[in-house]
């Protein structure tokens, strides 16, 4: 279990709640789970502001059982995941489905396709009626995205992330909308892209357009550097675990991953230097690039780690036991103690220790049945005790 703990959960305690809607014990609760990717996170926050859903954030590409605990602690009726499996691990879906929580994932192959999928599902499934206003913003500019979120909320309009190939008019037409107003949000870093987008829109339609330009401040540059440093530190820890031995999680590919890390670290150093020289726009741009440069390392590590587990029954079942424990701990925090469940867990632990893997699937199934019974029968109690205790003070469970 030491190997498992060091291998998997280096991201524990990195997650945080972006925001929460008001939740009563008897009303339907929706949780939106999203990665800390700025684009996806903005979409989640926008939907939360429109619907009162709770937003829970996971580090990009990393499974963290504390994140699952935050979601389950709200005892949701449904969970909406924004982003693909590379961004938000499929293991979260397993955690929630094992408790009979309805889970849907809204996503595309990249942030731009995910954006379109979210708009479509928000209008079709959540029945959100957006006004005929469109806010267009470069999808790789977190400062501009934050401002675009503000603008979209003012007009209750569509928010669309764009790159060099985006045709905003064609995309928005898919949803039967003909925007009367279009706002393009930019920073000096993405001004050229914004100009291309304006030209493209003018070629397609005669629509009233406005422009919002946000200057990069010292605080914005510093935040970008801190965010990049956090992501790079996480990647370095993952690589360190993978490099413990030559037959570790990523085998002989450690050198390739090291290059991703080195490139990101050098870029971050340049960002820090630009910041110290007072060139905040340059510092912001470099920090944003550094964060993007290290994401392939995290993505590959997560995939290889899951593949490695499937080869080793002891590692796989030990990991399942770990995930069961955090669910049981959460139930106990709400005062739900199930002696039948605990006995089954003890039997599972013993079977794993003895290598009696033939009986493990049956024990896992019985444990899941008890967990569903305990969770579904006590949802209101869990909401009151874990997520919204009497008195209204907000907190979330931590192991």
Buried (B, 14 or more C-beta within 10 A) or exposed (E): EEBBEEBBBBBBEBBBBBBBBEBEBEEEBBBBBBBBBBBBBBBBBBBBBBBBBBBBBBBBBBBBBBBBBBBBBBBBEBBBBBBBBBBBBBBBBBBBEBBEBEBEBBBBEBBBEBBBBBBEBBBEEBEBEBBBBBBBBBBBBBBBBBBBBEBBBEBBBBBBBBBEEBBBBEBBBEBEBEBEBBBBBBBBBBBEBBEBBBEBBEEEEEBEBEEBBBEBEEEBBBBBBEBBBBBBEBBBBBBEBBBEEEEBBBEEEBEEBBEBBEBBBEBBEBBBEBBEEEBBBBBBBBBBBBBBBBBBBBBBBBBBBBEBBEEEEBBBBBBBBBBBBBBBBBBEBBEBEBEEBBEBBEBBBEBBEEEEEEEBEEBBEBBBEBBBBBBEEBBEBBBBBBBBEEEEEEEBBEE
